[in-house]
Amino acid sequence: MLTGQGINKRFGKVEALRGVNISVRPGKITLLVGPSGSGKTTLLKCLAFLERPDSGTVSFNGNSFSYPEAGMPEETPWPELTVVFQQHFLWPHLTIRENILLPVIKRKQTKSNGFEELVALFEMEDFIDRYPNQVSLGQRQRAALARALVLNPKVILLDEITSALDVEQIGKIAKHLLELRSRGIGMLLITHLLGFAKGLLHKGEGDEIVFLEKGEVLEAGGIEVLKSPRHSRVREFISQIEFTFASE
């Protein structure tokens, strides 16, 4: 389990995070939504130990790190905790196969981590030996997910991974994420696609949506946050997003 308690982060005069509490539980999805500049990616980086909070506590796998006293973990939480960014960060001179297996090789492990199973899961057989510039955005996204999963993480953090995908590709990614949840992997997913978010939320079984604005959690809960939000700002945001996409 991954949790953040009372997370605060400031960049100069900008208060990026203000007392944020959030949790990512095994086999559950936590969706993080909110307007641009609300602190979503900063929070993700703090939870992934890529950014150091000014204060608060980040706990993972039974270990807690309280700031400002704590530094980086002596034993980094990767790959049990891993991140997929929307930029993918695939090496252009390596094939999709080589990109996925690179962390395995670096850790001097073998292909027995389920590589072939991942190739089948993400339907990559037809392009596994092509280079990133020879495949579509959706295919690169699947490769980035497979690379994160090849070392069997317990928690995976996903930052706007559907931002450049079309509707069909988004549907495929949603299918894959639901499969990962069924395998017990906990996920934190940043998204601005409310229909995508609704499709991922599992009614009454622990999935959660967290609305963040100006570094502060305005509302958190299950699918009711999207269907009937209590906070006026959340209602305004949701109605604006739905109107924008309905007009396209």
N, C-alpha and C positions, 0 to 999 in steps of 0.2 A: 504494500500500500504506500502511496505517495501523498503527503499532505503538506500544505503551507498554512501557517498560522501567524496572523498579525504581520503579514509581509508589507514592508515599507521600502520604497526606493525613490530616490530623488536624483535628477540630473540638473545640477545647477539650481536655478529657481523653480524648475518644473518638478512638481510632485507626481511622479509617474504611477506609483502604487501607494494606496493608503489603507493600511490595516486589513489586507486581503486574507480571507480564510477560504481554503479550497481543498478538495480531496479527490484522489483518483483511486478507485477501488478495483480489486481483481475482477475481471469479467464484466466490468461496467464501463459506460461511456460518460465522460463529463464534457459537455459542450460549453465553450466559452465564446460568448457573442457580445457585440457592442460596436459603437462607431469607431472609425479610424482614429488612431491616436489615444485610445482609451487605456492603453497599457497591457493589452492582451499578449503581445509577443514578449514584452519585458517580463511579464509574469511567467510565461513559459520558460524563458531563459533562466530565471531565478530557480524555478522548480527543477530544471535540468542541470543545475550547478554550472551554468555557463555565464551567469551574471550574479554578482554578490549582492544580496539585499543589504540595505542600511540597518534594518532591524527586523526581527521576526524569527521564526523557526521553520526549517524545512526538514521533514522526516521521510526516510525511505528505508524499507527493508529492516525496520527495527532500530535504525540509527538516526539520531536527531542532531541537527546543526543549528545552534542559536547564534544569531548575529546581534551586534557587530563583533562579538568575540570569536566566532568560528571562522575558519578559513575553508579552503577546499578540503574535501575528504582525503584522508591519507590513502585510502584505496578508492579510486573513482568508481562511481556506481554504474558506469558503462561496462558491458552492453546490457545489463539487466534493466537499465533505464536508458532509453534512446529517443532520438528526435528525428523527425522528417520535416524539412523546411520546404516551402513552395518552390524554391529555386532548384531543388533536386540535388545539385552539387555532384553530378556524375562526371567522372574523368573522361574527357572527349577522346583520348587516345586509347582507351580501353573499351572492349566490347561490353555489352550488357552483362554477359556471363562473368567477365573479369571484374566488372564493377561490383557485382553482387558478392562475389567470392573474395574480394580484396580484404575485408575485415577478418574473414576466416583465415586467410593466409598470414595476415599480420599477427594474428593471435596464435599462429602455429597449430591451428586445429585442422580437422579434416572435413570432407564434404558430408559427413554423417549428421550434420545439423539440420537435415531436411531440405537440402538445396533442391533436389529433384521434385519434392512435394510442393515447394514454393513455386517452382517453374510451372507446374501443373495448375496450382491454385490460381495463379495470376495469368494463366493462359499465355505464357511467353515463349512457347516452343518455336513459333514461327520467326521470332526476331531475337532470340537469346544470343546469337553470335553476330548480330549487327552492332554498329557503333551508335552512340546516342544521337548523332546528327542524321541517322538513317531511319529513325523511328519517330512516331508521333509523340505529342506531349503526354497523352494518356498512357502510352507505353512506357515513357520515361518515368512517369509517376509510379506506375506499377513496379518498375525496376527499383526505384528509390525505396518503396515500401518493402520489397523483398530483401533488399540489402540491410534494412534495419531489422528485419525479422530473422535473418539467417543465423544470428547468434542467440536466438531464443530469449528475447527480452520479457520481463514481467510487466513493464509499463512502457507505453510508447506515446510520445507527444507529437501532435501533428499540427503544423501551422499553415492554414489556408491551402491545403493540398489540392483543392478542386478549383482554384481561382482561374486557371487557364483552360479548363476542360469544357467540352460540350455536354449536353444533357445525357446522351447515351453513355459517355465516359464516366460522368458523375454517378450514374446508376450502377455501373460496374464497380466503381470504387466503394460505393455504399454496400454493395453485396459482399465485397471482400472484408470490409470493416466489421460487418455483422458476423462473418465467419470467424474473424479473429476474437471478437467478444465471446463467442461460444466456446472458444478454446481457453478462456480464462485470462486473456490479456486485458489489462486495464488501459484505457485510452483517454487522453485529454485532447480535444479537437477544437481548434479555433476555426470558426466559419462565419460567413455573412449570409449564407444561403439557408433561409428559414425552412423551406420545403425539405431540403436535405437534412436539416437538423431534426425536423419532426419525424422523418422516416427512420432515423437512427434511434430515437428515444424508445426505450422499452417500458411500456406502461406498468407502473407499480412495482418495478423490479430493481430499483436502485439507481437507474440512470439519472443524470442531473444536468440541468442547464443553468449556467451562471451568467448574468448580465453585468458587464463591467462598463463604467463610464468615468472618465477623469480619474482613473486609478482606484475607483471604489466600487464594491459590489452593491448594486442597487436592489437586485432581487435574485433569488436562487430557489430552485425546486425542480419538480418534474415537468412533464409536458404542459401542465397548466400555466406555466410561465409564458409560453407562447400562445396558448389558447385564450387565457383570461388573466393577463398580468395585473398585479395590484398597483404597481408604481406607475404614475402618470408618464414619466419619461420613457419607460419601457413600452407602454402602450403607444406612445408617439413614434418611437423608433420602429416598432413592428408594423404599424399602419403605413408608415412612409416606405419601408422596404417592400411591403406587399403591393402598394400602389405603383411603385417604380417598376416592378417586374410584371405587374398586370398590364402596364401601359406599353411594354415592349412588343 
